[in-house]
């Protein structure tokens, strides 16, 4: 069966022949604006609307459609309509860009109609306001008002600058073929520009303004229920300025004839903190059990778990402070997260992974387990209790003891891991975990079960054999945490939109058991010494500050944008001017990009069952190199490599690959 998605290069090929044809495509935008009045009179002739899949980040100042540019044509937008496709139990997205042109647009409102399909089949939504948006039952179409953050410096934790090709494309200075750059901070196209980042539920915003010569993105998520019949579903995205209709954009969704599973193939692990949430939502960092503040934090945390679950991501937290476990077992609020009851209609949840548990539990995250002073007898007693509880109550949950974080005290880590491995009781079944370079885990901590590594460059002659050694031992698992170019896409706010889509593909190719992101609610940058961050308005979330660098812009120790933040607080007691007063988070667009890649891996898994050879060819084409496969330039100093990133940053390439996989599956 041929793909129902527009072929990747069909529109761009003929658009590049002449821009006259492309200008004709944009006539409906102009005439529609003029006929409707557009809310501003004569200046409306240069207002534009266009659409992409969100993988191409459109900065707020960009006006790409001005002059009928062919650059707006892409795999989901032919100049007049949106065309997307997806499987059952999948969330597909598109991003509508409203360009104000030379006049301010005030009182803009948007809506997406029900999508009508074969017979009486339809995909719709349920209108809700305020905290009601966290109840996703029946909300198969969601609209988000995109907020922007100004990038004032490069993210030091996500890539280096000795080779300009390691830098995200829009942040690069001019460079030679070897990545040797020239110029200054202002020569970077994204320098001091506003990047799309926060997906605010449209119900929290209502009507909005778009300033002249700027654009505004509206993100649309469509979740396709499992029972949806295959076929084409049609609807309309409508835009009004005041009471006048500005534009109606046709939307076509093709539902393919297969269903994605509830349990992700590309497994993940995302940390959600406790004190940062408590402080932002209640003003109290450690509320006492049973208080009003404590009850609010419980609701808020559950909504983080549900939002992550709807994005196919598994959450972990810690067992310390006011959130301490009642003995050697999870806290009571974890039970519905583990047995899946938090992800049911009765708990206000609908979407991927219904009635399916979280899948992973970390004991003593970041090494915060409390029996270090008890020696080996204590280790045996506590691990026996933890292992026995999970065996009896949640045997399918992957559980481990987080021994230590980023430590080079390998002897201590090995001793703890050995104590667990040598336990004569049930505790020996509990796996041990540490963040550590894989070769060190293999050589220096042989009793460790799970090693999670983070790196930009690595020597394949060292890392390849270490991975083979881990793979040969059924008791061991290899994970990767965070992200660093050119090994893989990063979590930096200014990275390319496909960066986090690439990560699950790399995970699948390299046999990475789980991908771990260290934090999602890091609102207090205590490590950088900056204290509380106004995350709604400041891109920098981690690291110190220093005088502005002529090359890097704002800089400082580990200066980073978006690091540790994937959820934005719906209530903010530290920065009340930024608060929406809601008991739950808004998602970052990076969370949605990560989900896109996770869903792509389901296509890979289903296609492999139909045609393993062709599927592998597609995988290799999209991710020719990942992790240590880039190699090093000097094995005696395996810390650097001059190379471009090995994956495409064009979202159309990724959509074409997904379409090919869908054809294989069907």
N, C-alpha and C positions, 0 to 999 in steps of 0.2 A: 504494500500500500504506500502511495506517495505521501510525503509530509503535507499536512494542511497548513503549515506556516509559510508565509511568503519566503521564497528562496532568498538566501542571505544577500546576494549581490545583484539581484534582478533590478531593484529600483535604483541603487547607486550607479550601476553601469550606464543606463540610458540617461540618468540625470547628468552624468558627467559629459555626455555628448554635447548638450547645450543647456544653459540655464533658462532658456526661453520656456522649455517644457516644464521645468520646476516652477517657474513663475506662474504658469497656468495652474499648477496644482494649488498654489497659494491664493488664487483669486477668490475661492469661496470664503477664505478667512477675511479678506478685505471687504467683499460685498456683503457678507453676513454682518460684519461690524457696522458698516455704513447703514444698512437697512434697519438694523435693530437700534441704531442710535448710539450703542456702545457705552452710554453713560458719560460722554464727555464732548460730543459734538465733532467738529471738523478734524480734531487730532486723532480720531479713531482709525484713520486710514492706515496708520503704521503699527497698529496693535496686532499681535500675532499669537497663535496658539499652535503648539506642536507637542509631540509625545515621544518618549523613549522608554526603554525598559528599566531605567534607573541605574544601570551599570555604568553609564557615562555621566559623571557628576557635572552638572551645569552650575557654574558659579553664578552668584546673584547678579553680577553686572553684565553677564553675557546676553547678547541679543542676536542669536545665531540665525533666526528666521528673518531678520531685517534684510531687505533686498532679495527675498526669495532664495536664500542660500540652499544649495543642494546638501549642505552638511546636516540638515535636519532629517533627511530621509534615512530610515534605518529598518531593521528587521521587523519592528512592530508598528511602523508608521510609514504609510505610502504617500503622505501629504494630505490625505483627506480622512482617513479612518485608522482606528486602532485594530490590529489583528494579532491576537495572542493565542497560545494553545497550552493545554495542560492535561494531566491525568487526574483521575478521581483521587481524592485524599491528598491533593496538592494545592498549595497556595501560589497563584501566579500574580504578577504585579505589572503595573505600568505607571509611568510618571508623566503627568500632564504639566507642561511648562507654559505659563501665561506671561507673555511679554507685553509690558504696558506701552511701549513705544514712547512718543514724545509728550504724552499727557499722563497725569496722575489718574489712576483708576481707584475710585473709592466705593465702598459698599459692595465689593465683589462677593458673589456666592456661587457655589458649585454643587452639583448633585450627580449621582450615577443611578440610572434607572435599573430596574430588574432586568436580568438577562434571560430572554425567552428562547427556548430551544425546541427540540422535536416534540410534537404533540402538545401536551400541557406542561411539559417539564420546564422548570425555571430555576434560576439561581438568584436569590434576593437577599434582603437584610431586614433587620428589625431596628427601628429608630429608638435610640436611647440617649440619655443626657447624663452629664456629670459622671459619677462613679458607675453608672449603669453600663458604660462602655466596656467595663471589665467582664460583664456577663456576655460571653461570646455565643451563647445558644441562639441560633437563627441568624447570627451576624456573619453571613458568608461574603458580604461586600463591605469593606471598611475603607473610609477615606481619611487621609492624614494631611494636615497642613504642615509643610516642611519649614523648619526653622534653620537658620544658617549660623555658622561660627566663623569668625575672622582668623585666618592663619597668619600668625605674626613671626613664626620661626619654624625651623625644621625639627622633626621628631628624632632625637638622637638615639632612642632605644629601638627604632624600627629600621634604620638603614644608615650606612656610612656615606661619606661624601668624597672619599679619595678617588672613586670612580663615579662620575656624575650619572651614569646609567643605573646605578643602584637607587637613585632618588626617584620618587614617583614622577611620572611624565610631565605633569603640569607644573611641577616645582623645579624642573631642571634648568640650569643655565646652558648657554651654547657650549658644545663640547666637540672634540675631535673623535675619530673612530675608536680611540683607546679610552674614551671617557675622561679625557683631560679637559677641564672646563675653564672658561674665561668669563669675565663679567662679575656682577655684584648681585646682592639680594634682589634689587629692583628688576633685574633681568629675568627673574623667575616669573612666569606668567601668573602663578597663583599667589605671589607675594602680596601680603596684606589684603587678600581678597576673601570674600565670604563663601564658604563651602556648605552645601546642603548636608545636614547631619541629624536633625531631630524630627521624628515622626509624631506630631501632636494630633491626637484624635480631633477630627474636624469639629465634632460636637462641642469641644472645649473652646473653640475659636469663633465659630459663627462666620458672619461676614467679615471681610478683611480688605485692606488696601494694598495696591501694588504701585509703588512709586515710579515715576517716569524714568525711562531708560534702565529699568531693572526688570527682573522676572520673578515669578513666584511658582514654585513647584507644588503640585498636589499629588501625593502618592496614593495609588489605589491597590489594595489587596483583594483578590478574589479567591476564596477558599472553595474548592469544588468538593461537595459532599460525596461520600462513597457510593451512594446509590444513584448518582446522576447518570442518565442515559448518554451515550456517546452522540456527538453531533455538534452542529454549529448553534451557538447561543448569541443573540443580538440584543443590544440595548443602546442607550444614548448617554453620553456624558454632557451635561448642560452647564453653561457658564452664564451668569447674569451680572450686570453692573447696575446696581439699584434694582429697579423693577423691570429693566429692559433686558431682553435676551441678547447676549453678545454672540454666543456660538453654541451650536449643538454638534458634538463630535460622535459619529457612529463608532460603536465598539462591537467587535466580533471575537468571541471566545470559542475555539474548537476544543471540545472535550474528547480526548483520545480514548481508545477502547481498552484501557488497563488501569490498574489501581496501585498506588504506592502503599507500601506497608506502614504499619503504625510504629514499629520499632526501627529506628534509624540504622542503616548499615554503617554510615559514617558517624561513629559515636563521639560524643563531646563531653566536656566537663567545664562548667562555668561557676566561679565563686561569687556568691552574693553575701556581702558583709552584714553584720548586725548593728554595731554602734553607729555607723554612718546613716543607715536608714532610720534608726530610732531618733537620732538627733534631728534629722531633717524633717521628719513627719510629726514629731511630738515635742521637740525641744529638750528632750531628756535622753541622754546617751544610753543609760542603763536603767530603764524603768523596772520597778519592782513587779514581781509576778502578780497577776490578778488585777493590776491597776488599769485605769482607763487607757493610759498610754501603752501599757503592755498589750492590751487587747487590740488596740489600733495597729501596733507593729505586727502582730500576728496576721491580721487581715492583709496588711500591706505586703508582708513577705510571701504569703500564699499567692498574691496576685503577681508577684515577680516569678514565682515558680510556674504559674499558669501561662504567663506571657512567654517565658522561655520555652515551655513545653509546646506551645502553639507554633513556635519557631523551630521545633525539633531539637532543642538543646536541653541537656541535662544539667541540673544545678547541684552544687555542693555548698556547705557552709562549715562553721566551726562549732565546737562544743565547749566554749569558754565563756567566762563572764556570766551575765544574766541569762545567756542561752545555754548554760551548762546542762549536760545530759543527766537524767536522774539515775545515776549508777551507770553500769556498763551496758547501755542500750540507748537507742535514739530517743530524743524528746518526743512527747506525745504528738506534737503537731506534725512530726515526720511520718506518722503512720499512714494518713491518707495520701501522702506524696509517694510512699513506697508501694502501697497496694493499689494505687490508681484511682481511688475514690475521689481525690481532689480534681481529677480530670474527667468528670462526668457532668451530665446536665444538671443533676441535683446540686452540684457545687458551682454551677454557672459556667461550665466549660463545654465547648464544642470545638471540634477540629481534629487535626492529626493527633494520634496517640490517645484517643478517648479510652478511658478505663484501663490505661496502660501506665504502669509505675515509672518512676523517675529513672530507675535502672542502675544508679550508682550511689554509693554512700562513702564519704571520707571520714575516718575517725581521727580526731586530733589534727585537723588541717593546719598546715604550716608548722608541724611539730609541736602543737599545743596540747598534746596528751599529757595527763597529769600524774603519771606514776614513774617518772624517770628515777626518782630517788629510791624506789623499791627494789631495784636490781632485777635479776633474772626471776626470782620467785614472784615478784609483782607483775612482771611481763607475762608470765605463764597464767597467773590468776585472771588478769584483766582480759587477755586475749581469749582465754577459754570462755569467759562470760560473753564477750562480744560475738565470738563465732557461734556459740550456742544459741544466742538470741536470734541471729539472722538465719541460722539453719532451721529454727522452729517457726519463725514468723515471716521471713522474706527471703527464702533460699535462692531466688533468681536474681537478687540484687548483687551487683559487683561491689564488694566491700574490701577496703584495705586500711591499713594503719599508715598514716602519713608520718613517717619517721622524722624527717628533717628537710629543710628547704635550703637549696643552694649552698651546701656545706662541702668543704674540702677535707673535713675530718672523716676520712673514709674508714678508719679503724673503728671509730665510734658507731658509724652507720652500720658497718658490717657486724659489730657485736650485737646491736639491737636486732638486726635482721636474723642473725644466727639464733638468738634466744627464741624468736618466734618459730623459726624453722625446726628447731630441736625440741620444741614443746611436745611432751608425750601425750598431752591432752588434745581436745578438739581445737584449741587455739592454733595449732600448726597449720590448719586449713586457711587461716587468715593471711592474706597477701600483705606484703610490705611495699611501701612506695617512697620514693625520694626524687626530688628534682636534681639531676646529675647528668653530666655528659655520658653518653652511652658507653664509650670505650672505658671510662673509669668505672662505671658500674660493672662491666664485664670483667675487668681485670682486678679491681680493688674491692668490690663489694659483691662477691659471687653469690651470697645468700639472699640478695635483694631480688624481689619478684618483679617490681614495676619500676622502670627508669623513665623519667620524663626529661627531655632535653630541649634546649633553646640555643640556636646558633644562626649565623648568617653564612659562614663559610666553614667547610670541614673537609678533611682529607678522605676521599673514598677508600684509599688503601687501608685506612684505620677503621673508619666507621662501617664500611661494608661487612668486614668479617665480624665485627661486634654485633651487628644486626643479625647476621646469619647465626651466630652463637645463641642469641636470644630466641630466634625463631625455632631453633632446634630443641629448645627446652620448653615443654608444654606448661611449665609452671611460671614462665616469664612473659612479660608484656612490655612493649616499647610504646611510649607516648611522646608527643611533642607539645610544648606549651608556648603560648604567645605566637609571634610571627616576626620574621626579620628577612628583609630582602638582601641578596637575591635568592636565598634558599627557598623562600615561599612568600606569599603575600603577607602584608602586615596589617595590624589593627589600627594604624594611624589614621586620624580623621582625614588627612590630606592624601592618603594613598588612593590609587585608582579604584574606581567603583568595582572592578572585577577582582580586586586583590583578595577579598575574603571568599569570593566564589571559587577562586583557584585553590584555596587551602584544602577543602575536602577532596578535590581531585588529586592533589599531591598526597593527601592522606591515604587515599585508595591505592594510588600507584605504588607507594612505598611501604604499604602494609603497616601503617601506624594505627595502633589499637584505639586510642582516643586522642582528641585534640583538646588541650586544656588552656583556657584563658584565665589568667591569675586573679582578676577582679572585674566586677561589673558595676560596683557602687562605691568607687573610691573617690569620695567627695572631700575628704580631709587629706591633703597632701602632707602628711606628717613626715614622710621620708625626704621630701624636697624642702621641708621647713617653711612652706608657704601657708600652711593652715587650710582653712575652709575655702573651697573654690566655688564661685558662682558659675556652675557648670552650664547653666542655660545661656550664658553670655560670654564665657571665656573658654577658648579652645584648649589652652594648656591645662592639663590635669595632673602632671607629674613633673618633678624635677625642679632644680633651682633656677634662679634668674641671674643675669649678668648683663653688662652693657651690650647693646645691640652689635652683633657681628656684621661686618659688611658683606659676608658671604652667606651666613646662616640665618640672618635676621635675629630676632630675640633668641637668646641662648642661655646656657647655664648647665649645671650638672644634670645630665640625663633629661634635659628639656624634652617634653613629649606632649603631643596633642591627642587627646582621647584615650590615652593609656589608662586602663583600669576602669573605664566608664563605658558601659553599653546601655544602661538604663538611666533615665533622667527623672528626678523626683517630682511627682505630681504636687506634692506639698513641700515647701521649702521655708522652714522657720528661720534659717540663717539669712536668707535673701528673700524676704517676703515680697519684694517687688517683682520677683521672678516666679512666684508661686501661683499655681492654678487652683490650689485648695482641694486637690483630689487625693484619695487614699489609694494610690497606686501609681505605677510608672508610665512614662512615655518611652517607646523604644527608639534606639538609634537606627539610622538607616544601615549602619554596619551590621547590626543584628539581622536585618533583612537580607543583606548581601550574603552573609554567612549561611542563612537558611537556603538561599538559592543554590549555593554549591552543595549543601547537604542533600537537597532534593535531586540535584543532578546525579549524585552518586547512586541514588535509587534507580535512576535510568540505566546507569552503568551496570548495576547488579542484575536488573531484569534483562537487559540486552545481552549480557554475557551468557545467560542461560539459553538464549536463542542463537547467538553467533559469537562465540568467544574470540575468534580471530579478528573479526572486523571491529568488535568492541575494543579490543586491546589496541588496534591501530588508531582508533579515534582517541583513546586515552593518551597514547604516546604522542599523537599530533598536538593535542592541547597542552600536555605537560611533558615536553621532551626531556626536561631535566627538573629535578626537585631535590630539596634538602642537600645532601653532600654530593649529588651527581654533578654539580657545577665544577667540582674539583678545586684545587688550589694552584697558585702559580709557583709557590716555593714550599715543597714538603718539609724543609727544615724550619720554616716559619709559616705554618699552615693557618694564617689568620687573614689572608687577603687573596683576592682573585679579581682580575680585571675581566669583566664580562657584563653584557646586558642581561636583563632578566629574560628567562627562556620561555615565557608564556605570552600569549597575545593579550593586549589590553583593550581590544575591540570587542564590545559586548556582542556584536553580530556574529563573530566567530564562535562564541560560546553558544549562542542560540542556534546556529547552524548545526553544531555538534549535538545539541540536545534534540533537534529535529531528526537528525540521522539515527540517533539512538531510539527515538520513539518509533521510527519506521522499522527498525530491527525488532523491536518488541512486538509490534503489531503484525 
